[in-house]
Amino acid sequence: MGVFVFLPLVLPLTALPIARLAEQHLHPRTATRLLTLVGTVLAVCSTLCLGLLMVVGTAQLPGNPLPDSWSDPEVRAAVPFDVVAGKAAIGALAAVAVSCTATCLRHGRVRRDARLALAGLPESPVAVLPDDKAYAYALPGTSGRTGKPGRIVVSTGMLDSLSTRERRALIAHERAHLTAHHHRYLLAARLAARANPLLRPLRAAVDYCAERWADEEAAQEVGDRRVTARAVGKAALVSRGAPGPALAGFAAPGPVPRRVAALLEPVPPSRHWPPTWTAAGLALWIAAVGTAASALSSANAAVALVLVLHAATPL
């Protein structure tokens, strides 16, 4: 197992350059999917690394529930034993569990409160709330046989601030959030950042790329990129945003000027894997190599630990 067990904890340092390259050189759809996958894999690997450190580092502490044979000198010689790292891993794993649980609970609470706010309104795809405050967001549907479809929520204050064509861009933008299930990408990115704070750049990048993805879908449906850009800019000036980060909003907090500037440029290429010698290709390869290295090192450490502890466990 060796020192490679620590590799998944530091590999997320590559998240910042990966996020920057993906934002600048990949289609928003590809960037959102790629960055979410990279963040999820790196978060799972770093959490597994903490679990391995906890098992190995606390094997001979008094009162631990592990088999006594796991603290045998021969076993400790086969794996990197460190009591300090083991104790620290316990606290880190507890923090990860508490933080991820709180994020999931908040996500569910925001969606539940948003649905309660729509009580009494007609069951239409677009719910218009009589509110002078400007906001618009996509409310995902619920699963199950009695589940409800997703809805677009927009206030009268937001509609009054936009022209007819800009309203079409707004509705198309929010419909794109619902159709592509962007809330799942956003939640996965937030959980990954909670599991490993080094992945926060990826979370911010996923938030931005998901909005850009919806912008591109809206511009394609409206047929005018300038109208969509104007709608995004005007909504950002008057909007108070979505009720929480769990929901994707039309004027979500973040680099709105970058979104407007991107809409004023030509449509980005939609190739899934650009040539390797380009900056976009480099971004994909960096993400792929870093993620594979983290996954392989975690798998190697886990398999080695299982084999060693299995051999030391009496039948």
TIKE-469301 format. One record per residue (C-alpha): residue number from 1; x, y, z; residue in three letters. Coordinates in Angstrom, 1 decimal. Last residue first. Example, Ala and Ser with C-alpha at 12.3 -4.5 7.8 and 13.67 -1.06 7.14 Angstrom:
2
+-----+--------+--------+--------+--------+
! num !      u !      v !      w ! residu !
+-----+--------+--------+--------+--------+
!   2 !   13.7 !   -1.1 !    7.1 !    SER !
!   1 !   12.3 !   -4.5 !    7.8 !    ALA !
+-----+--------+--------+--------+--------+
This chain:
315
+-----+--------+--------+--------+--------+
! num !      u !      v !      w ! residu !
+-----+--------+--------+--------+--------+
! 315 !  -10.6 !  -18.5 !   10.5 !    LEU !
! 314 !   -8.0 !  -16.2 !   12.1 !    PRO !
! 313 !   -7.7 !  -12.7 !   10.5 !    THR !
! 312 !   -4.1 !  -11.9 !    9.6 !    ALA !
! 311 !   -4.4 !  -13.1 !    6.0 !    ALA !
! 310 !   -7.6 !  -11.2 !    5.6 !    HIS !
! 309 !   -6.0 !   -8.1 !    7.0 !    LEU !
! 308 !   -3.2 !   -8.3 !    4.5 !    VAL !
! 307 !   -5.5 !   -9.0 !    1.5 !    LEU !
! 306 !   -8.0 !   -6.3 !    2.5 !    VAL !
! 305 !   -5.3 !   -3.8 !    3.0 !    LEU !
! 304 !   -3.7 !   -4.5 !   -0.4 !    ALA !
! 303 !   -7.0 !   -4.4 !   -2.1 !    VAL !
! 302 !   -7.9 !   -1.0 !   -0.5 !    ALA !
! 301 !   -4.5 !    0.5 !   -1.2 !    ALA !
! 300 !   -4.5 !   -0.5 !   -4.8 !    ASN !
! 299 !   -8.1 !    0.6 !   -5.3 !    ALA !
! 298 !   -7.3 !    4.0 !   -3.8 !    SER !
! 297 !   -4.2 !    4.3 !   -5.9 !    SER !
! 296 !   -6.1 !    3.3 !   -9.0 !    LEU !
! 295 !   -9.0 !    5.7 !   -8.4 !    ALA !
! 294 !   -6.6 !    8.7 !   -7.8 !    SER !
! 293 !   -4.5 !    7.9 !  -10.8 !    ALA !
! 292 !   -7.6 !    7.5 !  -13.0 !    ALA !
! 291 !   -9.0 !   10.8 !  -11.9 !    THR !
! 290 !   -5.7 !   12.6 !  -12.5 !    GLY !
! 289 !   -5.3 !   11.0 !  -15.9 !    VAL !
! 288 !   -8.8 !   11.7 !  -17.1 !    ALA !
! 287 !   -8.9 !   15.3 !  -15.8 !    ALA !
! 286 !   -5.5 !   16.1 !  -17.3 !    ILE !
! 285 !   -6.6 !   14.4 !  -20.6 !    TRP !
! 284 !   -9.8 !   16.4 !  -20.8 !    LEU !
! 283 !   -8.1 !   19.7 !  -20.2 !    ALA !
! 282 !   -5.3 !   18.9 !  -22.7 !    LEU !
! 281 !   -8.0 !   18.2 !  -25.4 !    GLY !
! 280 !   -9.5 !   21.6 !  -24.7 !    ALA !
! 279 !   -6.1 !   23.3 !  -24.9 !    ALA !
! 278 !   -5.5 !   21.6 !  -28.3 !    THR !
! 277 !   -2.9 !   18.9 !  -29.0 !    TRP !
! 276 !   -5.3 !   16.1 !  -27.9 !    THR !
! 275 !   -8.0 !   17.0 !  -30.5 !    PRO !
! 274 !  -11.4 !   17.6 !  -29.0 !    PRO !
! 273 !  -13.4 !   14.9 !  -27.3 !    TRP !
! 272 !  -17.2 !   15.5 !  -27.0 !    HIS !
! 271 !  -17.4 !   17.8 !  -30.0 !    ARG !
! 270 !  -20.1 !   20.5 !  -29.5 !    SER !
! 269 !  -18.1 !   23.5 !  -30.7 !    PRO !
! 268 !  -19.0 !   26.7 !  -29.0 !    PRO !
! 267 !  -21.7 !   28.9 !  -30.7 !    VAL !
! 266 !  -20.2 !   32.2 !  -31.7 !    PRO !
! 265 !  -19.6 !   35.0 !  -29.2 !    GLU !
! 264 !  -22.2 !   37.3 !  -27.7 !    LEU !
! 263 !  -23.5 !   34.4 !  -25.5 !    LEU !
! 262 !  -20.0 !   33.9 !  -24.0 !    ALA !
! 261 !  -19.8 !   37.6 !  -23.1 !    ALA !
! 260 !  -23.2 !   37.3 !  -21.3 !    VAL !
! 259 !  -22.1 !   34.3 !  -19.4 !    ARG !
! 258 !  -18.8 !   35.9 !  -18.5 !    ARG !
! 257 !  -20.7 !   39.0 !  -17.2 !    PRO !
! 256 !  -22.8 !   36.7 !  -15.1 !    VAL !
! 255 !  -19.8 !   35.3 !  -13.2 !    PRO !
! 254 !  -21.6 !   33.9 !  -10.2 !    GLY !
! 253 !  -25.0 !   34.1 !   -8.4 !    PRO !
! 252 !  -27.8 !   32.5 !  -10.4 !    ALA !
! 251 !  -29.8 !   34.8 !  -12.7 !    ALA !
! 250 !  -31.9 !   32.1 !  -14.3 !    PHE !
! 249 !  -31.9 !   29.9 !  -11.2 !    GLY !
! 248 !  -30.9 !   26.3 !  -10.6 !    ALA !
! 247 !  -32.2 !   25.0 !   -7.3 !    LEU !
! 246 !  -30.1 !   23.5 !   -4.4 !    ALA !
! 245 !  -28.1 !   26.7 !   -4.1 !    PRO !
! 244 !  -31.2 !   28.3 !   -2.4 !    GLY !
! 243 !  -34.3 !   30.3 !   -3.0 !    PRO !
! 242 !  -33.1 !   31.2 !   -6.5 !    ALA !
! 241 !  -31.7 !   34.6 !   -7.3 !    GLY !
! 240 !  -32.6 !   38.1 !   -6.0 !    ARG !
! 239 !  -33.0 !   39.3 !   -9.6 !    SER !
! 238 !  -33.1 !   42.9 !  -10.9 !    VAL !
! 237 !  -29.6 !   43.3 !  -12.4 !    LEU !
! 236 !  -29.1 !   39.6 !  -13.0 !    ALA !
! 235 !  -32.4 !   39.4 !  -14.9 !    ALA !
! 234 !  -31.3 !   42.3 !  -17.2 !    LYS !
! 233 !  -28.0 !   40.6 !  -18.0 !    GLY !
! 232 !  -29.4 !   37.1 !  -18.7 !    VAL !
! 231 !  -32.2 !   38.6 !  -20.9 !    ALA !
! 230 !  -29.7 !   40.6 !  -22.8 !    ARG !
! 229 !  -27.6 !   37.6 !  -23.5 !    ALA !
! 228 !  -30.6 !   35.6 !  -24.6 !    THR !
! 227 !  -31.7 !   38.4 !  -27.0 !    VAL !
! 226 !  -28.1 !   38.6 !  -28.3 !    ARG !
! 225 !  -28.0 !   34.8 !  -28.9 !    ARG !
! 224 !  -31.0 !   34.8 !  -31.1 !    ASP !
! 223 !  -32.8 !   31.7 !  -32.2 !    GLY !
! 222 !  -35.0 !   31.4 !  -29.2 !    VAL !
! 221 !  -34.5 !   27.7 !  -29.0 !    GLU !
! 220 !  -30.8 !   27.8 !  -29.7 !    GLN !
! 219 !  -30.2 !   30.7 !  -27.3 !    ALA !
! 218 !  -32.1 !   28.8 !  -24.6 !    ALA !
! 217 !  -30.1 !   25.7 !  -25.0 !    GLU !
! 216 !  -26.9 !   27.7 !  -25.0 !    GLU !
! 215 !  -27.9 !   29.5 !  -21.8 !    ASP !
! 214 !  -28.9 !   26.2 !  -20.1 !    ALA !
! 213 !  -25.4 !   24.9 !  -20.8 !    TRP !
! 212 !  -23.9 !   28.1 !  -19.6 !    ARG !
! 211 !  -25.8 !   27.8 !  -16.3 !    GLU !
! 210 !  -24.6 !   24.2 !  -15.9 !    ALA !
! 209 !  -21.1 !   25.4 !  -16.7 !    CYS !
! 208 !  -21.1 !   28.1 !  -14.0 !    TYR !
! 207 !  -22.4 !   25.8 !  -11.2 !    ASP !
! 206 !  -20.0 !   23.0 !  -12.4 !    VAL !
! 205 !  -17.1 !   25.4 !  -12.2 !    ALA !
! 204 !  -18.0 !   26.5 !   -8.7 !    ALA !
! 203 !  -18.1 !   22.9 !   -7.6 !    ARG !
! 202 !  -14.8 !   22.1 !   -9.4 !    LEU !
! 201 !  -13.1 !   25.0 !   -7.6 !    PRO !
! 200 !  -14.4 !   23.6 !   -4.3 !    ARG !
! 199 !  -12.7 !   20.2 !   -4.9 !    LEU !
! 198 !   -9.8 !   21.0 !   -2.4 !    LEU !
! 197 !  -12.5 !   21.1 !    0.3 !    PRO !
! 196 !  -12.8 !   17.3 !    0.1 !    ASN !
! 195 !  -16.1 !   15.5 !    1.1 !    ALA !
! 194 !  -18.0 !   18.8 !    1.2 !    ARG !
! 193 !  -16.7 !   19.7 !   -2.2 !    ALA !
! 192 !  -17.8 !   16.3 !   -3.5 !    ALA !
! 191 !  -21.3 !   16.8 !   -2.0 !    LEU !
! 190 !  -21.6 !   20.2 !   -3.7 !    ARG !
! 189 !  -20.6 !   18.8 !   -7.0 !    ALA !
! 188 !  -23.1 !   15.9 !   -6.7 !    ALA !
! 187 !  -25.9 !   18.4 !   -5.8 !    LEU !
! 186 !  -25.2 !   20.6 !   -8.7 !    LEU !
! 185 !  -25.0 !   17.7 !  -11.2 !    TYR !
! 184 !  -28.3 !   16.4 !   -9.9 !    ARG !
! 183 !  -30.0 !   19.8 !  -10.0 !    HIS !
! 182 !  -29.0 !   19.9 !  -13.7 !    HIS !
! 181 !  -31.6 !   17.3 !  -14.6 !    HIS !
! 180 !  -31.0 !   17.9 !  -18.3 !    ALA !
! 179 !  -34.7 !   18.5 !  -19.0 !    THR !
! 178 !  -35.3 !   20.5 !  -15.9 !    LEU !
! 177 !  -32.3 !   22.9 !  -16.4 !    HIS !
! 176 !  -33.2 !   23.2 !  -20.1 !    ALA !
! 175 !  -36.7 !   24.2 !  -19.2 !    ARG !
! 174 !  -35.3 !   27.0 !  -17.0 !    GLU !
! 173 !  -33.3 !   28.4 !  -19.9 !    HIS !
! 172 !  -36.2 !   28.0 !  -22.4 !    ALA !
! 171 !  -38.5 !   29.9 !  -19.9 !    ILE !
! 170 !  -36.0 !   32.7 !  -19.6 !    LEU !
! 169 !  -35.3 !   32.9 !  -23.3 !    ALA !
! 168 !  -39.0 !   33.1 !  -24.0 !    ARG !
! 167 !  -39.3 !   35.9 !  -21.4 !    ARG !
! 166 !  -36.5 !   37.7 !  -23.3 !    GLU !
! 165 !  -38.6 !   37.5 !  -26.5 !    ARG !
! 164 !  -41.6 !   39.0 !  -24.8 !    THR !
! 163 !  -39.6 !   41.7 !  -23.0 !    SER !
! 162 !  -38.3 !   41.4 !  -19.5 !    LEU !
! 161 !  -38.7 !   43.3 !  -16.3 !    SER !
! 160 !  -42.4 !   42.5 !  -15.9 !    ASP !
! 159 !  -41.7 !   38.8 !  -16.1 !    LEU !
! 158 !  -39.2 !   39.0 !  -13.2 !    MET !
! 157 !  -41.6 !   41.0 !  -11.0 !    GLY !
! 156 !  -44.4 !   38.6 !  -11.9 !    THR !
! 155 !  -42.4 !   35.8 !  -10.3 !    SER !
! 154 !  -41.1 !   32.7 !  -12.0 !    VAL !
! 153 !  -41.2 !   29.0 !  -11.1 !    VAL !
! 152 !  -40.6 !   26.5 !  -13.8 !    ILE !
! 151 !  -42.0 !   23.1 !  -12.9 !    ARG !
! 150 !  -40.7 !   19.5 !  -12.6 !    GLY !
! 149 !  -43.2 !   16.7 !  -12.8 !    PRO !
! 148 !  -44.9 !   15.3 !   -9.7 !    LYS !
! 147 !  -44.3 !   11.9 !   -8.2 !    GLY !
! 146 !  -47.1 !    9.6 !   -7.2 !    THR !
! 145 !  -45.5 !    6.6 !   -8.8 !    ARG !
! 144 !  -42.1 !    7.5 !   -7.5 !    GLY !
! 143 !  -39.8 !   10.5 !   -8.1 !    SER !
! 142 !  -40.4 !   14.2 !   -7.4 !    THR !
! 141 !  -40.0 !   16.9 !   -9.9 !    GLY !
! 140 !  -37.2 !   19.5 !  -10.1 !    PRO !
! 139 !  -38.1 !   23.2 !   -9.4 !    LEU !
! 138 !  -36.3 !   25.4 !  -12.0 !    ALA !
! 137 !  -35.8 !   29.0 !  -11.0 !    TYR !
! 136 !  -36.9 !   32.5 !  -11.6 !    ALA !
! 135 !  -36.7 !   35.6 !   -9.4 !    TYR !
! 134 !  -37.7 !   39.3 !   -9.4 !    ALA !
! 133 !  -39.4 !   40.6 !   -6.3 !    LYS !
! 132 !  -42.8 !   42.1 !   -7.0 !    ASP !
! 131 !  -44.5 !   38.8 !   -6.3 !    ASP !
! 130 !  -47.6 !   37.2 !   -7.7 !    PRO !
! 129 !  -46.1 !   33.8 !   -8.4 !    LEU !
! 128 !  -46.2 !   32.4 !  -11.9 !    VAL !
! 127 !  -45.9 !   28.6 !  -12.1 !    ALA !
! 126 !  -44.8 !   27.3 !  -15.5 !    VAL !
! 125 !  -45.4 !   23.6 !  -16.3 !    PRO !
! 124 !  -49.0 !   23.9 !  -15.1 !    SER !
! 123 !  -50.7 !   22.4 !  -12.0 !    GLU !
! 122 !  -52.7 !   25.5 !  -11.1 !    PRO !
! 121 !  -51.6 !   27.3 !   -7.9 !    LEU !
! 120 !  -53.0 !   26.3 !   -4.5 !    GLY !
! 119 !  -49.7 !   25.2 !   -3.1 !    ALA !
! 118 !  -46.8 !   26.7 !   -5.0 !    LEU !
! 117 !  -45.0 !   28.0 !   -1.9 !    ALA !
! 116 !  -45.2 !   24.5 !   -0.5 !    LEU !
! 115 !  -43.2 !   23.2 !   -3.4 !    ARG !
! 114 !  -40.4 !   25.7 !   -2.8 !    ALA !
! 113 !  -40.3 !   24.7 !    0.9 !    ASP !
! 112 !  -40.0 !   21.0 !   -0.1 !    ARG !
! 111 !  -37.2 !   21.8 !   -2.6 !    ARG !
! 110 !  -35.3 !   23.9 !    0.0 !    VAL !
! 109 !  -35.7 !   21.2 !    2.6 !    ARG !
! 108 !  -34.5 !   18.4 !    0.4 !    GLY !
! 107 !  -31.3 !   20.3 !   -0.5 !    HIS !
! 106 !  -30.8 !   21.3 !    3.1 !    ARG !
! 105 !  -31.1 !   17.7 !    4.2 !    LEU !
! 104 !  -28.6 !   16.6 !    1.5 !    CYS !
! 103 !  -26.1 !   19.3 !    2.5 !    THR !
! 102 !  -26.4 !   18.5 !    6.2 !    ALA !
! 101 !  -25.8 !   14.9 !    5.5 !    THR !
! 100 !  -22.7 !   15.7 !    3.4 !    CYS !
!  99 !  -21.3 !   18.0 !    6.2 !    SER !
!  98 !  -22.0 !   15.5 !    9.0 !    VAL !
!  97 !  -20.5 !   12.6 !    7.1 !    ALA !
!  96 !  -17.4 !   14.6 !    6.0 !    VAL !
!  95 !  -16.8 !   15.9 !    9.5 !    ALA !
!  94 !  -17.0 !   12.4 !   10.9 !    ALA !
!  93 !  -14.6 !   11.1 !    8.3 !    LEU !
!  92 !  -12.2 !   13.9 !    9.1 !    ALA !
!  91 !  -12.4 !   13.3 !   12.9 !    GLY !
!  90 !  -11.7 !    9.6 !   12.4 !    ILE !
!  89 !   -8.9 !   10.3 !    9.9 !    ALA !
!  88 !   -7.1 !   12.5 !   12.4 !    ALA !
!  87 !   -7.0 !    9.6 !   14.8 !    LYS !
!  86 !   -5.6 !    7.3 !   12.1 !    GLY !
!  85 !   -3.1 !    9.9 !   11.0 !    ALA !
!  84 !   -1.8 !   10.3 !   14.6 !    VAL !
!  83 !   -1.7 !    6.5 !   15.1 !    VAL !
!  82 !    0.4 !    5.9 !   12.0 !    ASP !
!  81 !    0.9 !    2.5 !   10.5 !    PHE !
!  80 !    1.9 !    2.3 !    6.9 !    PRO !
!  79 !    1.0 !   -1.3 !    6.0 !    VAL !
!  78 !    3.1 !   -4.5 !    5.9 !    ALA !
!  77 !    5.1 !   -3.8 !    9.1 !    ALA !
!  76 !    1.9 !   -3.2 !   11.0 !    ARG !
!  75 !    0.7 !   -6.6 !    9.9 !    VAL !
!  74 !    3.9 !   -8.2 !   11.0 !    GLU !
!  73 !    3.7 !   -6.4 !   14.4 !    PRO !
!  72 !    0.2 !   -7.8 !   15.0 !    ASP !
!  71 !   -2.4 !   -5.0 !   15.4 !    SER !
!  70 !   -4.8 !   -6.7 !   13.0 !    TRP !
!  69 !   -4.6 !   -9.9 !   15.0 !    SER !
!  68 !   -6.5 !   -8.2 !   17.8 !    ASP !
!  67 !   -9.6 !   -8.1 !   15.6 !    PRO !
!  66 !  -11.1 !   -4.5 !   15.3 !    LEU !
!  65 !  -13.6 !   -3.1 !   17.8 !    PRO !
!  64 !  -11.2 !   -0.5 !   19.2 !    ASN !
!  63 !  -11.0 !   -0.4 !   23.0 !    GLY !
!  62 !   -7.3 !    0.3 !   23.3 !    PRO !
!  61 !   -5.7 !    1.5 !   20.0 !    LEU !
!  60 !   -4.0 !   -1.3 !   18.1 !    GLN !
!  59 !   -5.8 !   -1.0 !   14.8 !    ALA !
!  58 !   -6.3 !    2.7 !   15.0 !    THR !
!  57 !   -4.0 !    3.8 !   12.2 !    GLY !
!  56 !   -4.8 !    1.0 !    9.8 !    VAL !
!  55 !   -8.6 !    1.3 !   10.0 !    VAL !
!  54 !   -8.6 !    5.1 !   10.1 !    MET !
!  53 !   -6.1 !    5.5 !    7.3 !    LEU !
!  52 !   -8.1 !    3.1 !    5.1 !    LEU !
!  51 !  -11.3 !    5.1 !    5.8 !    GLY !
!  50 !   -9.6 !    8.4 !    5.0 !    LEU !
!  49 !   -8.4 !    6.9 !    1.7 !    CYS !
!  48 !  -11.9 !    5.8 !    0.9 !    LEU !
!  47 !  -13.1 !    9.4 !    1.5 !    THR !
!  46 !  -10.3 !   10.6 !   -0.8 !    SER !
!  45 !  -11.4 !    8.1 !   -3.5 !    CYS !
!  44 !  -15.1 !    9.0 !   -3.3 !    VAL !
!  43 !  -14.3 !   12.7 !   -3.5 !    ALA !
!  42 !  -12.0 !   12.2 !   -6.5 !    LEU !
!  41 !  -14.6 !   10.1 !   -8.3 !    VAL !
!  40 !  -17.4 !   12.6 !   -7.7 !    THR !
!  39 !  -15.3 !   15.6 !   -8.7 !    GLY !
!  38 !  -14.1 !   14.0 !  -11.9 !    VAL !
!  37 !  -17.7 !   12.9 !  -12.8 !    LEU !
!  36 !  -19.1 !   16.4 !  -12.1 !    THR !
!  35 !  -16.3 !   18.0 !  -14.0 !    LEU !
!  34 !  -16.9 !   15.8 !  -17.1 !    LEU !
!  33 !  -20.6 !   16.2 !  -17.1 !    ARG !
!  32 !  -20.6 !   20.0 !  -16.7 !    THR !
!  31 !  -17.7 !   20.4 !  -19.1 !    ALA !
!  30 !  -19.3 !   18.4 !  -21.9 !    THR !
!  29 !  -22.6 !   20.4 !  -21.7 !    ARG !
!  28 !  -20.7 !   23.7 !  -21.4 !    PRO !
!  27 !  -18.7 !   22.9 !  -24.5 !    HIS !
!  26 !  -15.1 !   22.7 !  -23.5 !    LEU !
!  25 !  -12.3 !   25.3 !  -23.8 !    HIS !
!  24 !  -12.7 !   28.0 !  -21.2 !    GLN !
!  23 !  -14.7 !   26.3 !  -18.5 !    GLU !
!  22 !  -12.8 !   23.0 !  -18.9 !    ALA !
!  21 !   -9.4 !   24.7 !  -18.8 !    LEU !
!  20 !  -10.3 !   26.6 !  -15.6 !    ARG !
!  19 !  -11.8 !   23.6 !  -13.9 !    ALA !
!  18 !   -8.9 !   21.3 !  -14.6 !    ILE !
!  17 !   -6.4 !   24.0 !  -13.5 !    PRO !
!  16 !   -8.3 !   24.3 !  -10.1 !    LEU !
!  15 !   -9.1 !   20.6 !   -9.6 !    ALA !
!  14 !   -5.4 !   19.5 !   -9.8 !    THR !
!  13 !   -5.2 !   20.0 !   -6.0 !    LEU !
!  12 !   -7.8 !   17.2 !   -5.9 !    PRO !
!  11 !   -4.7 !   14.8 !   -6.2 !    LEU !
!  10 !   -3.8 !   15.6 !   -2.6 !    VAL !
!   9 !   -6.0 !   13.3 !   -0.6 !    LEU !
!   8 !   -6.1 !   10.6 !   -3.3 !    PRO !
!   7 !   -2.3 !   10.3 !   -3.0 !    LEU !
!   6 !   -2.2 !    9.4 !    0.7 !    PHE !
!   5 !   -2.7 !    5.7 !    0.1 !    VAL !
!   4 !    0.2 !    5.9 !   -2.3 !    PHE !
!   3 !    2.5 !    6.2 !    0.7 !    VAL !
!   2 !    2.8 !    2.4 !    0.9 !    GLY !
!   1 !    0.0 !    0.0 !    0.0 !    MET !
+-----+--------+--------+--------+--------+
